[in-house]
């Protein structure tokens, strides 16, 4: 049995959310002007048009205009601005 199948089974049996058990990123998008990303590892690139974020499972690219990181903690960040695209790139650290 591979690790992923075992983790998925543990998650299902325990009833705990996958983001907690597996450490996967959790994105909350509010309209086209706000996104909260939980369970991230770091900010790789930060411009007003592109914010690249590293997660356990890969990179998340937030693309738009006037982008800003409104706040960040060890677990969560909030990006605001005019978001035109969210892109997921596989390959974690």
Beta strands, then each sheet from edge to edge (+ up, - down):
strand 1: 26-30
strand 2: 34-38
strand 3: 40-46
strand 4: 50-55
strand 5: 58-72
strand 6: 76-90
sheet 1: 1+ 2- 6+ 5- 4+ 3-
end
